């Protein structure tokens, strides 16, 4: 009989989060394919498991596929693990899983911890609908362009970010999502686990004086733009009143126009001119 490829979730920090099923699977398979064998070796040592370990990462995944399929066809049971969490979630492995499935071989998930789900569960943001966007581009111009595309999403947005880019990400988000609620989860399940909440602008200011915010693994969650209320006789948005309130919060005319456009569906250029007039009137008063 052909073997089975097990996709095994591993802890994202706290080794106590390994499931009994995951431990049993790792102990019983013939071989383990790991994103970084050094990281997985530490986990196996903690579990008292000794198994052949082979690397499988972004740079060698394609060349590993044929050999793994041959091993499965020969009856070997194999496990795939990433450095932390659930494999294939912003980690290598999808080419392998697709090829194994197309070969008619069995793929079995062994569920466990995921930073994405763990962060959402404690964020306090809507989770009935969310979009996982992984890592954004490293360059600010490309990152802002990607954020602009997402700026009208009504569902919660979830990103992964590295510690050395988090400050730049918050600066960009402050420009694109000036009033949206943000939650940052840092070092999930580890000793110094922390959650930060506020607007992107407030968190961008906080990170300048809080060095801890620039350490460890980070999940950034952004509340979606409020659902646009349809204009009816019984339910309308008073655009002028809305923009006056936003201007009173010391937002720029550009920011006011963008938010008003998102909430009303009216042309942003038209609202920009209207907001300019309102801002001028307030100054004269």
C-alpha positions in Angstrom: 0.0 0.0 0.0 1.1 3.6 -0.7 2.1 5.7 2.3 0.6 8.8 3.7 1.8 12.4 3.8 1.0 13.9 7.1 0.9 17.8 7.4 1.7 18.3 11.0 1.2 21.5 13.0 3.8 22.3 15.6 4.0 24.9 18.4 4.6 28.6 17.5 6.5 29.2 20.8 5.2 27.2 23.8 6.3 23.6 23.3 3.4 22.6 25.6 1.0 23.3 22.7 2.1 20.2 20.7 -1.0 17.9 20.5 -0.8 14.3 21.5 -1.8 13.3 17.9 1.0 15.4 16.4 3.5 13.8 18.8 2.3 10.3 18.0 2.4 11.0 14.2 6.0 12.3 14.4 7.0 9.3 16.4 5.5 6.8 13.9 6.4 8.2 10.5 9.4 6.9 8.6 10.8 10.3 7.8 10.2 14.0 8.5 10.5 16.8 6.0 11.2 20.1 7.8 11.5 23.8 6.7 14.6 24.1 8.9 16.0 20.8 10.3 17.8 22.5 13.2 14.5 24.0 14.5 12.6 20.7 14.2 15.5 18.8 15.8 15.0 20.9 19.0 11.3 20.0 19.0 12.0 16.3 18.4 14.6 16.3 21.3 12.0 17.8 23.6 9.6 15.0 22.6 12.2 12.3 22.8 11.8 11.4 19.2 14.6 10.4 16.8 13.8 10.4 13.1 15.5 11.0 9.8 15.2 14.8 9.0 15.3 16.2 5.5 15.0 19.9 4.6 12.2 21.2 2.5 12.0 24.9 1.9 11.3 27.5 -0.8 14.6 26.9 -2.5 14.5 23.1 -2.8 10.8 22.2 -2.7 10.4 21.7 -6.5 13.4 19.3 -6.6 12.1 17.3 -3.6 8.7 16.5 -5.0 9.5 13.5 -7.3 11.5 11.8 -4.6 8.8 12.2 -2.0 6.2 10.8 -4.3 8.4 7.8 -5.0 8.8 7.3 -1.2 5.1 7.4 -0.7 4.5 5.0 -3.6 7.0 2.6 -1.9 4.8 2.6 1.2 6.7 5.1 3.4 4.7 7.4 5.8 6.1 10.9 5.8 5.5 14.1 7.8 5.8 17.7 6.7 6.4 20.4 9.3 7.3 24.0 9.2 9.4 26.0 11.7 6.3 26.9 13.7 2.6 26.6 13.4 0.6 25.0 10.6 2.5 24.1 7.4 1.6 25.9 4.2 0.2 29.0 6.0 2.8 31.5 4.7 5.2 28.6 4.7 6.5 26.2 1.9 4.7 23.0 0.9 1.8 23.8 -1.4 3.6 22.6 -4.5 4.3 19.3 -2.8 0.8 18.8 -1.4 -0.7 19.6 -4.8 1.6 17.1 -6.6 0.9 14.4 -4.0 -2.8 14.9 -4.3 -2.6 14.9 -8.1 -0.7 11.6 -7.9 -3.7 10.1 -6.2 -1.9 9.7 -2.9 -3.2 10.5 0.6 -2.6 13.8 2.4 -3.7 13.9 6.0 -3.7 17.2 8.1 -2.8 16.9 11.8 -4.2 20.2 13.1 -2.8 22.3 15.8 -1.6 25.8 16.5 -1.7 28.6 13.9 -0.5 32.2 14.7 -3.2 33.5 12.4 -6.1 31.9 14.3 -4.5 32.4 17.7 -4.1 36.1 17.1 -7.7 36.5 15.8 -9.1 34.6 18.8 -7.8 37.2 21.2 -8.0 40.4 19.1 -11.5 41.4 19.7 -12.1 42.2 16.0 -14.9 40.7 13.9 -13.9 37.2 12.8 -17.1 36.2 10.9 -15.1 37.2 7.8 -11.4 37.9 7.5 -8.7 38.0 4.8 -5.2 36.7 5.5 -2.7 38.7 3.5 0.5 37.2 4.8 3.6 39.4 4.4 3.3 42.7 2.5 6.0 43.9 0.1 9.2 45.1 1.7 9.4 48.4 -0.2 7.2 51.2 1.1 5.8 52.2 -2.3 4.7 48.7 -3.1 3.4 48.1 0.4 1.3 51.3 0.3 -0.1 50.3 -3.1 -1.1 46.9 -1.7 -2.7 48.6 1.3 -4.6 50.9 -1.0 -6.1 48.0 -2.9 -7.3 46.6 0.5 -8.6 49.9 1.8 -12.2 49.3 0.9 -12.3 45.7 2.4 -15.1 45.4 5.0 -13.6 42.2 6.5 -10.9 42.1 9.1 -7.4 42.1 7.5 -4.6 40.0 8.9 -0.9 40.4 8.1 2.4 38.8 9.3 5.3 41.2 9.7 8.9 41.1 10.8 10.3 43.0 13.8 12.6 45.2 11.6 9.8 46.3 9.4 6.9 46.8 11.8 7.5 50.5 12.4 7.5 51.3 8.6 4.3 49.2 8.2 2.5 51.2 10.9 3.6 54.5 9.2 2.1 53.3 5.9 -1.0 52.0 7.6 -1.5 55.4 9.3 -1.7 57.0 5.9 -4.0 54.4 4.3 -6.1 53.4 7.3 -6.0 56.6 9.5 -9.0 55.8 11.7 -9.3 52.0 11.6 -8.8 49.9 14.7 -5.5 47.9 14.8 -4.5 45.0 17.0 -0.9 43.8 17.0 -0.1 40.4 18.6 3.5 39.9 19.6 5.3 36.7 20.6 2.2 34.6 20.8 2.2 31.8 23.3 5.7 32.8 24.5 6.8 34.3 27.8 6.5 37.9 26.6 3.3 37.6 24.7 1.6 41.0 24.3 -1.3 42.6 22.5 -1.3 46.3 21.4 -4.5 48.1 20.4 -5.2 51.5 18.8 -5.2 53.3 15.6 -2.2 52.9 13.2 -1.1 56.5 14.0 -1.2 56.0 17.7 0.7 52.7 17.5 3.3 54.2 15.1 4.0 56.9 17.8 4.1 54.3 20.6 6.6 52.1 18.8 9.2 54.9 18.7 9.5 54.8 22.4 8.6 51.1 23.1 11.5 48.9 22.0 9.6 45.8 22.9 7.1 46.4 20.0 10.0 46.0 17.6 11.0 42.5 18.9 9.8 39.0 18.1 7.1 37.6 15.8 4.2 39.8 14.9 0.6 39.4 13.6 -1.1 42.7 12.6 -4.9 42.8 12.4 -6.9 45.7 10.9 -10.6 46.2 11.3 -12.5 46.4 8.0 -14.0 49.6 6.7 -17.6 49.9 8.0 -20.2 48.6 5.6 -21.5 51.5 3.4 -25.0 52.5 4.5 -27.3 52.6 1.5 -28.9 56.0 0.9 -32.7 55.7 1.4 -35.3 58.2 2.7 -35.2 56.5 6.1 -31.4 55.8 6.3 -29.0 58.4 4.9 -25.5 59.6 5.8 -25.3 63.3 6.4 -22.1 63.9 4.4 -21.5 67.5 5.6 -22.0 66.5 9.3 -19.7 63.5 8.8 -16.9 65.6 7.4 -17.3 68.3 10.0 -16.9 65.7 12.7 -13.8 64.3 11.0 -12.3 67.7 10.6 -12.9 68.4 14.3 -10.7 65.4 15.0 -7.8 67.3 13.2 -7.7 64.9 10.3 -6.4 66.4 7.0 -8.7 67.3 4.3 -7.4 64.5 2.2 -8.0 61.9 5.0 -11.5 63.3 5.5 -12.4 63.0 1.8 -11.1 59.4 1.7 -13.1 58.3 4.7 -16.2 60.1 3.5 -15.9 58.5 0.1 -15.6 55.0 1.7 -18.6 55.5 3.8 -20.9 57.2 1.3 -19.7 55.9 -2.1 -19.5 59.5 -3.4 -16.6 60.6 -5.6 -13.5 61.4 -3.5 -12.6 64.4 -5.6 -16.0 66.0 -5.1 -15.8 65.4 -1.4 -12.3 66.8 -1.3 -13.5 70.1 -2.7 -16.4 70.1 -0.3 -14.1 69.3 2.7 -11.8 72.2 1.7 -14.7 74.5 1.9 -15.7 73.2 5.3 -12.2 73.5 6.5 -12.0 77.1 5.3 -15.2 78.0 7.0 -14.1 76.6 10.3 -10.9 78.6 10.1 -12.7 81.8 9.4 -14.9 81.2 12.4 
